[in-house]
Amino acid sequence: MKPSVTTEPISLVWLRRDLRLHDNAALYYALKSGRPVLPIFVYDRLILDQLEDRDDRRVEFIHREIQQLQAQLHQMGSTIIARYGRPIDVLKQVVEEFAVADVYTNYDYEVYAKERDAVVKAMLAERGIGFHTFKDQAIFDRDEVLTGGGKPYTVFTPYSRNWIGKLNDFYVKSYPTETYFANFVKTSALGDHDFTIPTLEEMNFRPKGESYPVPTVDDDLLQNYEEMRNIPAQPGTSELGIHLRFGTISIRDLVRQAQATSERFLTELAWRDFYFQILDHFPHVEKHAFRREYENIPFLNRAEDIERWQNGETGYPIVDAGMRQLNETGWMHNRVRLVVASFCVKHLLIDWRIGEAYFARKLRDYDLAANNGNWQWIAGTGNDAAPYFRVFNPAEQARKFDPKGIYIRRWVPEFDSLRYPQPIVDHPMARQRAIDTYKKALNR
């Protein structure tokens, strides 16, 4: 390990779900700390080593974004530390290599992240190094939107009214990080350190070579969002999920744009904060039903049913189209996500956690809080969930949202041929079976 040759202590800004230099809360406060700032990103092997697919789109996306950040910083004569390992090990190593006075980072609401940060904070405290965290990925978090009784909301409608009612310039104003870019540490002051970014291959991954959506959305799309957002054959959604997930777009910029163009889209952004708050206040939802009485539904979990659902071979065209789109692109239209999730849980009686885990594996924009919330909503197990007796009819959903079969034909071209499988279950039977199963379990 090489000792630092900096003549003064530096501040680290630890990037995680905020891979941008623009409007970044932790970066802003680090740059204003009065010390030179060095960004760091850790390819967390505790997460990456558990991924099933060695060509995972998210890892490729992150890798591309870190390279772009390094290029931006190089233009300013600075750099970023990017290393692969356990965060606690990497940060121990870095604070021994460099004269670090403080570490700045943004909140994360997931259980693992909070435990990770507690361990890192304790390690830094032992060394006399400050650990400063800030709100960045949400507009309102933790205890900022509460009921009149001071409790976290568990029903979205009153939450969203309060959320929208509290919006003002203070909460949506961007942090002017660009004003302080001169405060990035100069590479020339850091001595002989290795700032090479690990390759995907060095982390046991391989690139897919895919392109990703741009981190912007047109005003025209948002102005038509209410009418177009449920039509899977049309490009009527923002596809910004991956950018919101990894913070390559500012939520404050996006909220200001939504305020000016689309009340419906603004409401969708409120859902995002809502599910962050649910996960933060009720961490048991990560592995268990929000409503404890739903914990013992006797799901069937048949291996053949799970496989056919995953592969898009259920005999229900809109379900199969959605799953094939997911498998091929790493993305699925929002409306179709609800249809395939409902089919998984209600028609096939597959535990919602199995379905969510498959989404976690395949979705390029998978976010634990939102996806957990949506799966539990559709399964009837969550807060403010759809009632258990609400079972989507896939044929009706297709007729309503893909009446000409354009979306279905794109992903299931054989659906009207003899090669297409017969339905895996009969809808009326499956619907009644789901209702009876839930009712019996809840009335014990």
Rosetta blueprint (number, residue, H / E / L):
1 M L
2 K L
3 P L
4 S L
5 V L
6 T L
7 T L
8 E L
9 P L
10 I E
11 S E
12 L E
13 V E
14 W E
15 L E
16 R L
17 R L
18 D L
19 L L
20 R L
21 L L
22 H L
23 D L
24 N L
25 A H
26 A H
27 L H
28 Y H
29 Y H
30 A H
31 L H
32 K L
33 S L
34 G L
35 R L
36 P L
37 V E
38 L E
39 P E
40 I E
41 F E
42 V E
43 Y E
44 D E
45 R H
46 L H
47 I H
48 L H
49 D L
50 Q L
51 L L
52 E L
53 D L
54 R L
55 D L
56 D L
57 R H
58 R H
59 V H
60 E H
61 F H
62 I H
63 H H
64 R H
65 E H
66 I H
67 Q H
68 Q H
69 L H
70 Q H
71 A H
72 Q H
73 L H
74 H H
75 Q H
76 M L
77 G L
78 S L
79 T L
80 I L
81 I E
82 A E
83 R E
84 Y E
85 G E
86 R L
87 P H
88 I H
89 D H
90 V H
91 L H
92 K H
93 Q H
94 V H
95 V H
96 E H
97 E H
98 F L
99 A L
100 V E
101 A E
102 D E
103 V E
104 Y E
105 T E
106 N E
107 Y L
108 D L
109 Y L
110 E L
111 V H
112 Y H
113 A H
114 K H
115 E H
116 R H
117 D H
118 A H
119 V H
120 V H
121 K H
122 A H
123 M H
124 L H
125 A H
126 E H
127 R L
128 G L
129 I L
130 G E
131 F E
132 H E
133 T E
134 F E
135 K L
136 D L
137 Q L
138 A L
139 I L
140 F L
141 D L
142 R L
143 D L
144 E L
145 V L
146 L E
147 T L
148 G L
149 G L
150 G L
151 K L
152 P E
153 Y L
154 T L
155 V L
156 F H
157 T H
158 P H
159 Y H
160 S H
161 R H
162 N H
163 W H
164 I H
165 G H
166 K H
167 L L
168 N L
169 D H
170 F H
171 Y H
172 V H
173 K L
174 S L
175 Y L
176 P L
177 T H
178 E H
179 T H
180 Y H
181 F H
182 A H
183 N H
184 F E
185 V L
186 K L
187 T H
188 S H
189 A H
190 L L
191 G L
192 D L
193 H L
194 D L
195 F L
196 T L
197 I L
198 P L
199 T L
200 L L
201 E H
202 E H
203 M H
204 N L
205 F L
206 R L
207 P L
208 K L
209 G L
210 E L
211 S L
212 Y L
213 P L
214 V L
215 P L
216 T L
217 V L
218 D L
219 D H
220 D H
221 L H
222 L H
223 Q H
224 N L
225 Y H
226 E H
227 E H
228 M H
229 R L
230 N L
231 I L
232 P L
233 A L
234 Q L
235 P L
236 G L
237 T L
238 S L
239 E L
240 L L
241 G H
242 I H
243 H H
244 L H
245 R H
246 F H
247 G L
248 T L
249 I L
250 S L
251 I H
252 R H
253 D H
254 L H
255 V H
256 R H
257 Q H
258 A H
259 Q H
260 A H
261 T H
262 S L
263 E H
264 R H
265 F H
266 L H
267 T H
268 E H
269 L H
270 A H
271 W H
272 R H
273 D H
274 F H
275 Y H
276 F H
277 Q H
278 I H
279 L H
280 D H
281 H H
282 F L
283 P H
284 H H
285 V H
286 E H
287 K L
288 H L
289 A L
290 F L
291 R L
292 R H
293 E H
294 Y H
295 E L
296 N L
297 I L
298 P L
299 F L
300 L L
301 N L
302 R L
303 A H
304 E H
305 D H
306 I H
307 E H
308 R H
309 W H
310 Q H
311 N H
312 G L
313 E L
314 T L
315 G L
316 Y L
317 P H
318 I H
319 V H
320 D H
321 A H
322 G H
323 M H
324 R H
325 Q H
326 L H
327 N H
328 E H
329 T H
330 G L
331 W L
332 M L
333 H L
334 N H
335 R H
336 V H
337 R H
338 L H
339 V H
340 V H
341 A H
342 S H
343 F H
344 C H
345 V H
346 K H
347 H H
348 L L
349 L L
350 I L
351 D L
352 W H
353 R H
354 I H
355 G H
356 E H
357 A H
358 Y H
359 F H
360 A H
361 R H
362 K H
363 L L
364 R L
365 D L
366 Y L
367 D L
368 L H
369 A H
370 A H
371 N H
372 N H
373 G H
374 N H
375 W H
376 Q H
377 W H
378 I H
379 A H
380 G L
381 T L
382 G L
383 N L
384 D L
385 A L
386 A L
387 P L
388 Y L
389 F L
390 R L
391 V L
392 F L
393 N L
394 P H
395 A H
396 E H
397 Q H
398 A H
399 R H
400 K H
401 F H
402 D L
403 P L
404 K L
405 G L
406 I H
407 Y H
408 I H
409 R H
410 R H
411 W H
412 V L
413 P L
414 E L
415 F L
416 D L
417 S L
418 L L
419 R L
420 Y L
421 P L
422 Q L
423 P L
424 I L
425 V L
426 D L
427 H H
428 P H
429 M H
430 A H
431 R H
432 Q H
433 R H
434 A H
435 I H
436 D H
437 T H
438 Y H
439 K H
440 K H
441 A H
442 L H
443 N L
444 R L
